Amino acid sequence: MSESGMEGFGVLFGLFGFLYVAILLFIIVLTIVFIFKAMSFMKQKNASDQEQNELLRQLVAKQSSSGITMSKDDPTSY
């Protein structure tokens, strides 16, 4: 093989190396973005759950203070 053919292989392997590094960086960036999105979602979910729990506490307190008792046959009492 001539020298120019060998240089072509070198350029080809260099291109594959560059693409490999670019793909790895792309995957790392996507992973970091996913982690931050998941953390943001969990923060919103926790705030929503706390609000829902507080409303449920208020409802239970209101119901217990009004003296309403649930019967065992009521499916909503579980």
Number of C-alpha atoms within 10 A of each C-alpha: 5 6 7 9 10 11 11 11 11 12 12 12 12 12 12 12 12 12 12 12 12 12 12 12 12 11 12 12 12 12 12 11 12 12 12 12 12 12 12 12 12 12 12 12 12 12 12 12 12 12 12 12 12 12 12 12 12 12 12 12 11 12 12 11 9 9 8 9 9 11 9 9 8 8 8 8 9 7
